[in-house]
Amino acid sequence: MKYVIYLLPLTHASICLRASLLGQTVPDASIFALVAFLALFSGASLLVLRRKDA
């Protein structure tokens, strides 16, 4: 179950927020995951919008 939870974007967002509030370094893996989610969701939304306009 732990690995399934790490596939969700909110998990990485809370890891980054917690680390920044505690004055710790933000994990690079979580930053990379958030950027990957951003690219994935942005690309998917662009595809849906283009398909809707056609």
PyMOL Python script that loads the backbone (N, CA, C, O; Angstrom):
from pymol import cmd

cmd.read_pdbstr("""\
ATOM      1  N   MET A   1       0.821  -1.195   0.000  1.00  0.00           N
ATOM      2  CA  MET A   1       0.000   0.000   0.000  1.00  0.00           C
ATOM      3  C   MET A   1       0.872   1.270   0.000  1.00  0.00           C
ATOM      4  O   MET A   1       0.483   2.301  -0.548  1.00  0.00           O
ATOM      5  N   LYS A   2       2.029   1.177   0.609  1.00  0.00           N
ATOM      6  CA  LYS A   2       2.925   2.335   0.688  1.00  0.00           C
ATOM      7  C   LYS A   2       3.324   2.813  -0.706  1.00  0.00           C
ATOM      8  O   LYS A   2       3.391   4.017  -0.955  1.00  0.00           O
ATOM      9  N   TYR A   3       3.587   1.880  -1.607  1.00  0.00           N
ATOM     10  CA  TYR A   3       4.026   2.246  -2.952  1.00  0.00           C
ATOM     11  C   TYR A   3       2.880   2.839  -3.767  1.00  0.00           C
ATOM     12  O   TYR A   3       3.110   3.676  -4.640  1.00  0.00           O
ATOM     13  N   VAL A   4       1.668   2.418  -3.493  1.00  0.00           N
ATOM     14  CA  VAL A   4       0.499   2.971  -4.188  1.00  0.00           C
ATOM     15  C   VAL A   4       0.286   4.424  -3.771  1.00  0.00           C
ATOM     16  O   VAL A   4      -0.064   5.270  -4.594  1.00  0.00           O
ATOM     17  N   ILE A   5       0.498   4.702  -2.498  1.00  0.00           N
ATOM     18  CA  ILE A   5       0.319   6.072  -1.991  1.00  0.00           C
ATOM     19  C   ILE A   5       1.345   7.015  -2.622  1.00  0.00           C
ATOM     20  O   ILE A   5       1.043   8.186  -2.855  1.00  0.00           O
ATOM     21  N   TYR A   6       2.545   6.522  -2.898  1.00  0.00           N
ATOM     22  CA  TYR A   6       3.572   7.364  -3.519  1.00  0.00           C
ATOM     23  C   TYR A   6       3.293   7.651  -4.985  1.00  0.00           C
ATOM     24  O   TYR A   6       4.009   8.438  -5.604  1.00  0.00           O
ATOM     25  N   LEU A   7       2.269   7.030  -5.552  1.00  0.00           N
ATOM     26  CA  LEU A   7       1.868   7.328  -6.927  1.00  0.00           C
ATOM     27  C   LEU A   7       0.894   8.500  -6.995  1.00  0.00           C
ATOM     28  O   LEU A   7       0.493   8.903  -8.087  1.00  0.00           O
ATOM     29  N   LEU A   8       0.510   9.048  -5.856  1.00  0.00           N
ATOM     30  CA  LEU A   8      -0.437  10.166  -5.811  1.00  0.00           C
ATOM     31  C   LEU A   8       0.320  11.492  -5.662  1.00  0.00           C
ATOM     32  O   LEU A   8       1.301  11.565  -4.922  1.00  0.00           O
ATOM     33  N   PRO A   9      -0.130  12.529  -6.356  1.00  0.00           N
ATOM     34  CA  PRO A   9       0.598  13.810  -6.297  1.00  0.00           C
ATOM     35  C   PRO A   9       0.504  14.515  -4.948  1.00  0.00           C
ATOM     36  O   PRO A   9       1.438  15.223  -4.569  1.00  0.00           O
ATOM     37  N   LEU A  10      -0.580  14.347  -4.220  1.00  0.00           N
ATOM     38  CA  LEU A  10      -0.723  15.040  -2.941  1.00  0.00           C
ATOM     39  C   LEU A  10       0.291  14.548  -1.914  1.00  0.00           C
ATOM     40  O   LEU A  10       0.690  15.303  -1.027  1.00  0.00           O
ATOM     41  N   THR A  11       0.703  13.311  -2.024  1.00  0.00           N
ATOM     42  CA  THR A  11       1.726  12.772  -1.121  1.00  0.00           C
ATOM     43  C   THR A  11       3.025  13.548  -1.267  1.00  0.00           C
ATOM     44  O   THR A  11       3.646  13.925  -0.272  1.00  0.00           O
ATOM     45  N   HIS A  12       3.432  13.784  -2.497  1.00  0.00           N
ATOM     46  CA  HIS A  12       4.688  14.505  -2.733  1.00  0.00           C
ATOM     47  C   HIS A  12       4.569  15.977  -2.362  1.00  0.00           C
ATOM     48  O   HIS A  12       5.534  16.585  -1.900  1.00  0.00           O
ATOM     49  N   ALA A  13       3.395  16.545  -2.561  1.00  0.00           N
ATOM     50  CA  ALA A  13       3.198  17.941  -2.169  1.00  0.00           C
ATOM     51  C   ALA A  13       3.300  18.092  -0.649  1.00  0.00           C
ATOM     52  O   ALA A  13       3.905  19.046  -0.160  1.00  0.00           O
ATOM     53  N   SER A  14       2.718  17.169   0.087  1.00  0.00           N
ATOM     54  CA  SER A  14       2.790  17.269   1.550  1.00  0.00           C
ATOM     55  C   SER A  14       4.202  16.974   2.061  1.00  0.00           C
ATOM     56  O   SER A  14       4.618  17.543   3.070  1.00  0.00           O
ATOM     57  N   ILE A  15       4.939  16.100   1.387  1.00  0.00           N
ATOM     58  CA  ILE A  15       6.336  15.847   1.769  1.00  0.00           C
ATOM     59  C   ILE A  15       7.162  17.120   1.591  1.00  0.00           C
ATOM     60  O   ILE A  15       7.972  17.464   2.451  1.00  0.00           O
ATOM     61  N   CYS A  16       6.956  17.812   0.478  1.00  0.00           N
ATOM     62  CA  CYS A  16       7.698  19.052   0.223  1.00  0.00           C
ATOM     63  C   CYS A  16       7.311  20.152   1.212  1.00  0.00           C
ATOM     64  O   CYS A  16       8.175  20.865   1.723  1.00  0.00           O
ATOM     65  N   LEU A  17       6.023  20.285   1.478  1.00  0.00           N
ATOM     66  CA  LEU A  17       5.576  21.291   2.441  1.00  0.00           C
ATOM     67  C   LEU A  17       6.112  21.009   3.837  1.00  0.00           C
ATOM     68  O   LEU A  17       6.578  21.918   4.524  1.00  0.00           O
ATOM     69  N   ARG A  18       6.047  19.763   4.249  1.00  0.00           N
ATOM     70  CA  ARG A  18       6.529  19.394   5.584  1.00  0.00           C
ATOM     71  C   ARG A  18       8.026  19.668   5.704  1.00  0.00           C
ATOM     72  O   ARG A  18       8.480  20.192   6.720  1.00  0.00           O
ATOM     73  N   ALA A  19       8.781  19.322   4.690  1.00  0.00           N
ATOM     74  CA  ALA A  19      10.230  19.539   4.745  1.00  0.00           C
ATOM     75  C   ALA A  19      10.561  21.028   4.783  1.00  0.00           C
ATOM     76  O   ALA A  19      11.458  21.446   5.515  1.00  0.00           O
ATOM     77  N   SER A  20       9.842  21.828   4.001  1.00  0.00           N
ATOM     78  CA  SER A  20      10.143  23.262   3.989  1.00  0.00           C
ATOM     79  C   SER A  20       9.739  23.937   5.301  1.00  0.00           C
ATOM     80  O   SER A  20      10.418  24.857   5.757  1.00  0.00           O
ATOM     81  N   LEU A  21       8.648  23.491   5.904  1.00  0.00           N
ATOM     82  CA  LEU A  21       8.238  24.082   7.176  1.00  0.00           C
ATOM     83  C   LEU A  21       9.158  23.693   8.326  1.00  0.00           C
ATOM     84  O   LEU A  21       9.334  24.465   9.268  1.00  0.00           O
ATOM     85  N   LEU A  22       9.736  22.516   8.256  1.00  0.00           N
ATOM     86  CA  LEU A  22      10.641  22.067   9.307  1.00  0.00           C
ATOM     87  C   LEU A  22      12.079  22.513   9.073  1.00  0.00           C
ATOM     88  O   LEU A  22      12.960  22.215   9.880  1.00  0.00           O
ATOM     89  N   GLY A  23      12.323  23.228   7.973  1.00  0.00           N
ATOM     90  CA  GLY A  23      13.663  23.724   7.685  1.00  0.00           C
ATOM     91  C   GLY A  23      14.596  22.657   7.139  1.00  0.00           C
ATOM     92  O   GLY A  23      15.816  22.819   7.184  1.00  0.00           O
ATOM     93  N   GLN A  24      14.044  21.585   6.632  1.00  0.00           N
ATOM     94  CA  GLN A  24      14.845  20.513   6.060  1.00  0.00           C
ATOM     95  C   GLN A  24      14.959  20.724   4.561  1.00  0.00           C
ATOM     96  O   GLN A  24      14.258  21.555   3.985  1.00  0.00           O
ATOM     97  N   THR A  25      15.843  19.972   3.941  1.00  0.00           N
ATOM     98  CA  THR A  25      15.948  20.052   2.486  1.00  0.00           C
ATOM     99  C   THR A  25      14.797  19.276   1.857  1.00  0.00           C
ATOM    100  O   THR A  25      14.393  18.219   2.340  1.00  0.00           O
ATOM    101  N   VAL A  26      14.292  19.825   0.781  1.00  0.00           N
ATOM    102  CA  VAL A  26      13.183  19.195   0.076  1.00  0.00           C
ATOM    103  C   VAL A  26      13.745  18.058  -0.774  1.00  0.00           C
ATOM    104  O   VAL A  26      14.711  18.263  -1.509  1.00  0.00           O
ATOM    105  N   PRO A  27      13.157  16.864  -0.685  1.00  0.00           N
ATOM    106  CA  PRO A  27      13.688  15.730  -1.461  1.00  0.00           C
ATOM    107  C   PRO A  27      13.575  15.967  -2.968  1.00  0.00           C
ATOM    108  O   PRO A  27      12.539  16.403  -3.470  1.00  0.00           O
ATOM    109  N   ASP A  28      14.655  15.672  -3.665  1.00  0.00           N
ATOM    110  CA  ASP A  28      14.678  15.849  -5.117  1.00  0.00           C
ATOM    111  C   ASP A  28      13.676  14.937  -5.815  1.00  0.00           C
ATOM    112  O   ASP A  28      13.101  15.308  -6.838  1.00  0.00           O
ATOM    113  N   ALA A  29      13.472  13.756  -5.265  1.00  0.00           N
ATOM    114  CA  ALA A  29      12.533  12.809  -5.877  1.00  0.00           C
ATOM    115  C   ALA A  29      11.110  13.361  -5.843  1.00  0.00           C
ATOM    116  O   ALA A  29      10.351  13.163  -6.792  1.00  0.00           O
ATOM    117  N   SER A  30      10.743  14.040  -4.779  1.00  0.00           N
ATOM    118  CA  SER A  30       9.398  14.613  -4.688  1.00  0.00           C
ATOM    119  C   SER A  30       9.234  15.793  -5.639  1.00  0.00           C
ATOM    120  O   SER A  30       8.177  15.963  -6.246  1.00  0.00           O
ATOM    121  N   ILE A  31      10.272  16.600  -5.767  1.00  0.00           N
ATOM    122  CA  ILE A  31      10.225  17.708  -6.729  1.00  0.00           C
ATOM    123  C   ILE A  31      10.074  17.163  -8.143  1.00  0.00           C
ATOM    124  O   ILE A  31       9.261  17.660  -8.922  1.00  0.00           O
ATOM    125  N   PHE A  32      10.857  16.144  -8.471  1.00  0.00           N
ATOM    126  CA  PHE A  32      10.772  15.523  -9.792  1.00  0.00           C
ATOM    127  C   PHE A  32       9.382  14.927 -10.022  1.00  0.00           C
ATOM    128  O   PHE A  32       8.828  15.050 -11.114  1.00  0.00           O
ATOM    129  N   ALA A  33       8.822  14.287  -9.008  1.00  0.00           N
ATOM    130  CA  ALA A  33       7.493  13.695  -9.137  1.00  0.00           C
ATOM    131  C   ALA A  33       6.441  14.776  -9.376  1.00  0.00           C
ATOM    132  O   ALA A  33       5.544  14.597 -10.200  1.00  0.00           O
ATOM    133  N   LEU A  34       6.545  15.894  -8.664  1.00  0.00           N
ATOM    134  CA  LEU A  34       5.574  16.978  -8.861  1.00  0.00           C
ATOM    135  C   LEU A  34       5.685  17.585 -10.252  1.00  0.00           C
ATOM    136  O   LEU A  34       4.671  17.917 -10.865  1.00  0.00           O
ATOM    137  N   VAL A  35       6.906  17.732 -10.756  1.00  0.00           N
ATOM    138  CA  VAL A  35       7.091  18.251 -12.114  1.00  0.00           C
ATOM    139  C   VAL A  35       6.541  17.259 -13.141  1.00  0.00           C
ATOM    140  O   VAL A  35       5.949  17.657 -14.144  1.00  0.00           O
ATOM    141  N   ALA A  36       6.740  15.976 -12.883  1.00  0.00           N
ATOM    142  CA  ALA A  36       6.210  14.948 -13.787  1.00  0.00           C
ATOM    143  C   ALA A  36       4.684  14.955 -13.783  1.00  0.00           C
ATOM    144  O   ALA A  36       4.063  14.838 -14.839  1.00  0.00           O
ATOM    145  N   PHE A  37       4.073  15.091 -12.604  1.00  0.00           N
ATOM    146  CA  PHE A  37       2.619  15.181 -12.527  1.00  0.00           C
ATOM    147  C   PHE A  37       2.110  16.428 -13.241  1.00  0.00           C
ATOM    148  O   PHE A  37       1.085  16.380 -13.922  1.00  0.00           O
ATOM    149  N   LEU A  38       2.816  17.539 -13.089  1.00  0.00           N
ATOM    150  CA  LEU A  38       2.438  18.773 -13.775  1.00  0.00           C
ATOM    151  C   LEU A  38       2.451  18.579 -15.279  1.00  0.00           C
ATOM    152  O   LEU A  38       1.512  18.979 -15.966  1.00  0.00           O
ATOM    153  N   ALA A  39       3.502  17.971 -15.793  1.00  0.00           N
ATOM    154  CA  ALA A  39       3.603  17.736 -17.235  1.00  0.00           C
ATOM    155  C   ALA A  39       2.513  16.774 -17.714  1.00  0.00           C
ATOM    156  O   ALA A  39       1.898  16.991 -18.758  1.00  0.00           O
ATOM    157  N   LEU A  40       2.283  15.723 -16.950  1.00  0.00           N
ATOM    158  CA  LEU A  40       1.272  14.730 -17.320  1.00  0.00           C
ATOM    159  C   LEU A  40      -0.125  15.335 -17.347  1.00  0.00           C
ATOM    160  O   LEU A  40      -0.855  15.166 -18.324  1.00  0.00           O
ATOM    161  N   PHE A  41      -0.499  16.035 -16.288  1.00  0.00           N
ATOM    162  CA  PHE A  41      -1.845  16.601 -16.212  1.00  0.00           C
ATOM    163  C   PHE A  41      -2.033  17.767 -17.176  1.00  0.00           C
ATOM    164  O   PHE A  41      -3.124  17.950 -17.716  1.00  0.00           O
ATOM    165  N   SER A  42      -0.989  18.552 -17.397  1.00  0.00           N
ATOM    166  CA  SER A  42      -1.091  19.648 -18.363  1.00  0.00           C
ATOM    167  C   SER A  42      -1.251  19.107 -19.782  1.00  0.00           C
ATOM    168  O   SER A  42      -2.071  19.600 -20.556  1.00  0.00           O
ATOM    169  N   GLY A  43      -0.465  18.097 -20.109  1.00  0.00           N
ATOM    170  CA  GLY A  43      -0.587  17.481 -21.428  1.00  0.00           C
ATOM    171  C   GLY A  43      -1.943  16.844 -21.645  1.00  0.00           C
ATOM    172  O   GLY A  43      -2.524  16.965 -22.724  1.00  0.00           O
ATOM    173  N   ALA A  44      -2.452  16.168 -20.630  1.00  0.00           N
ATOM    174  CA  ALA A  44      -3.765  15.537 -20.746  1.00  0.00           C
ATOM    175  C   ALA A  44      -4.868  16.577 -20.909  1.00  0.00           C
ATOM    176  O   ALA A  44      -5.800  16.379 -21.688  1.00  0.00           O
ATOM    177  N   SER A  45      -4.765  17.676 -20.183  1.00  0.00           N
ATOM    178  CA  SER A  45      -5.792  18.706 -20.310  1.00  0.00           C
ATOM    179  C   SER A  45      -5.732  19.389 -21.674  1.00  0.00           C
ATOM    180  O   SER A  45      -6.768  19.746 -22.235  1.00  0.00           O
ATOM    181  N   LEU A  46      -4.523  19.573 -22.209  1.00  0.00           N
ATOM    182  CA  LEU A  46      -4.414  20.151 -23.552  1.00  0.00           C
ATOM    183  C   LEU A  46      -5.019  19.232 -24.605  1.00  0.00           C
ATOM    184  O   LEU A  46      -5.673  19.698 -25.537  1.00  0.00           O
ATOM    185  N   LEU A  47      -4.802  17.930 -24.458  1.00  0.00           N
ATOM    186  CA  LEU A  47      -5.411  16.980 -25.388  1.00  0.00           C
ATOM    187  C   LEU A  47      -6.932  17.026 -25.329  1.00  0.00           C
ATOM    188  O   LEU A  47      -7.601  16.989 -26.362  1.00  0.00           O
ATOM    189  N   VAL A  48      -7.472  17.104 -24.124  1.00  0.00           N
ATOM    190  CA  VAL A  48      -8.933  17.160 -23.977  1.00  0.00           C
ATOM    191  C   VAL A  48      -9.481  18.450 -24.568  1.00  0.00           C
ATOM    192  O   VAL A  48     -10.511  18.435 -25.241  1.00  0.00           O
ATOM    193  N   LEU A  49      -8.803  19.566 -24.323  1.00  0.00           N
ATOM    194  CA  LEU A  49      -9.282  20.836 -24.862  1.00  0.00           C
ATOM    195  C   LEU A  49      -9.201  20.872 -26.393  1.00  0.00           C
ATOM    196  O   LEU A  49     -10.102  21.399 -27.046  1.00  0.00           O
ATOM    197  N   ARG A  50      -8.152  20.328 -26.954  1.00  0.00           N
ATOM    198  CA  ARG A  50      -8.028  20.296 -28.428  1.00  0.00           C
ATOM    199  C   ARG A  50      -9.093  19.402 -29.041  1.00  0.00           C
ATOM    200  O   ARG A  50      -9.649  19.727 -30.090  1.00  0.00           O
ATOM    201  N   ARG A  51      -9.376  18.293 -28.403  1.00  0.00           N
ATOM    202  CA  ARG A  51     -10.376  17.379 -28.919  1.00  0.00           C
ATOM    203  C   ARG A  51     -11.774  17.998 -28.823  1.00  0.00           C
ATOM    204  O   ARG A  51     -12.625  17.755 -29.679  1.00  0.00           O
ATOM    205  N   LYS A  52     -11.999  18.784 -27.795  1.00  0.00           N
ATOM    206  CA  LYS A  52     -13.299  19.414 -27.596  1.00  0.00           C
ATOM    207  C   LYS A  52     -13.539  20.525 -28.631  1.00  0.00           C
ATOM    208  O   LYS A  52     -14.674  20.734 -29.060  1.00  0.00           O
ATOM    209  N   ASP A  53     -12.488  21.230 -29.029  1.00  0.00           N
ATOM    210  CA  ASP A  53     -12.609  22.322 -29.998  1.00  0.00           C
ATOM    211  C   ASP A  53     -12.837  21.806 -31.419  1.00  0.00           C
ATOM    212  O   ASP A  53     -13.413  22.515 -32.244  1.00  0.00           O
ATOM    213  N   ALA A  54     -12.405  20.616 -31.706  1.00  0.00           N
ATOM    214  CA  ALA A  54     -12.491  20.077 -33.074  1.00  0.00           C
ATOM    215  C   ALA A  54     -13.884  19.710 -33.488  1.00  0.00           C
ATOM    216  O   ALA A  54     -14.093  19.248 -34.609  1.00  0.00           O
TER     217      ALA A  54
END
""", "prot")
cmd.dss("prot")
cmd.show_as("cartoon", "prot")
cmd.util.cbc("prot")
cmd.orient("prot")
